[in-house]
Each structure stands twice: as C-alpha cells, then as structure tokens.
Amino acid sequence: MGMLTEAKGQATGSHMIAIMAIMCMYGMYVWASGGKKESEERMIKRLDGSFEHTVKVEWHAPTGPLGALVRLFRRG
C-alpha cells in the first residue's frame, strides 16, 4: 500500500480509480478462472495394465491488464 500512497500525490483521482478498477477486474478474473487459459488431462490405460497420466495447463499472462495500465498513462 505504500506504493499507492506515494503515487497519490502524482496521479489524479480518476487515474487512481482506473488503476484500482483494473486491478479488481483482473483479480476477479484470476479468482474465477484460477488463471488457467486451457487445461487438458489425459489418462491412458495400456494393455499391460500400466497407466500414463498427462496433465497440460496453459496459464494466462498478466500482460492484458498491465497493457491497459500502460495505455492509460501514455495518453497523458
């Protein structure tokens, strides 16, 4: 929170509200999706009785919300 209080004097109120809104939206998205973009789980049973278990998870990158913050300040 120290970062937010230091930036308070430099940013306008609307900028702070926009930053907090983006942070909240991203937090809700990560909470709802677990941060997973795609998840695949495969279980193969072979004829000899052995199993092969494969899990593939693709995670979302945080560049979307961070890019929105950068665009917000570039408009300046």
Secondary structure as UniProt FT lines:
FT   HELIX           2..8
FT   TURN            9..10
FT   HELIX           13..33
FT   TURN            34..35
FT   STRAND          36..45
FT   TURN            47..48
FT   STRAND          51..59
FT   HELIX           63..74
//
